[in-house]
Amino acid sequence: MSDIQAVMTRVTRTEMVGEHLVRVSVAGEELRTLPWGESGPGPRADAYFKVVIPAPGRDHVRVDSSDLSRWRQEYLSRPETERGWIRTYTLRDARVVTTERGEVPEMDIDVVVHEDDVHGGLGPGARWGSQLVPADTVQLLVPSATGTWWACWDEHRAGNNHVVLAGDETAVPAAAAIVDCVDQAISLGKDSAPAPGAPQTLHVAVEVPSHGDATLPAGPAALSRGVMSNGDIRVTLDSGTELTWTWLERGESAARNEPLESWLRQQLEGRAATARHAASATGEEGDEDTGEFVWATADAAGHGPYWFLAAESSAVKSLRRMCVSHGVPKTDISFMGYWKRGRATE
């Protein structure tokens, strides 16, 4: 049996939860086949899936998940004007809702709507998210019921540890879902697996385009009961984790990634990393720009503070180099290029 399946859903509603962030909610009977476990539909930390976006004026492409490698090769051999696009998104949240067809799962997909700063205009994913209306059909590629959630977040690595999570606007849904799961003690794993302990502290910073993106609906539910302190939102989660959430507004004057780099540098200097480790930042293997998307996870057996970096590919490489130069072992860092400027990613 394949560990990936294609499911069809329908849009139930759309909502702008930030100036550049639209929340698309989809529901359908076929969503029952995801690996929810006994706890049922809900947030899943950093869990992602793929959306098959049809070309304008075209029907949905039929996906053969029984032989996905062959199907993908044939799919990519066709022009985009016929086949459309595949894009990756994070599961922001989920629940069971009552529809005219009975109770079915409903999922939230948060889509960043911004212009392609290389080619101009909205990209396929942003255009798709901004144009959807209720009753539209959405096709997803998701893990099978017997599979596991696709995610890079390591809840066991984060458990009973100090965690720093830094990302750009494309990482807001993942960051918010991670906090929701820590808050509610929801695990990515099977219900029968031992639940990891909650992080001791979790400091999240996300860089967003404008003040209109730093909103309560865009963030985790816990922010509504938080207290502002020196520009940060602080709250003790129900799991006992001390959460600090920082919105970094880029605005029109700052370059992309500049606020995030400045924030991370302050965090690293505040942790008083020793100069003894600084030499390890030079000659980093694998950090040259190969044109590929970067994706690497921390050592699951590590014990130091857990660093989770998610943003544009060149940005996360820069952030990782900064961490290493301040003494953070490479094995304590997960870094993911959610997108790459000037290039499409599935």
PyMOL commands that set and color helices and strands:
alter all, ss='L'
color gray80, all
select helices_A, chain A and resi 29-33+65-76+80-83+124-131+155-158+169-184+211-213+221-225+258-270+275-281+313-325+330-332
alter helices_A, ss='H'
color red, helices_A
select strands_A, chain A and resi 4-18+21-27+48-53+85-99+102-112+137-143+162-167+201-208+227-229+232-236+242-249+295-296+306-312+333-339
alter strands_A, ss='S'
color yellow, strands_A
deselect
rebuild
show_as cartoon
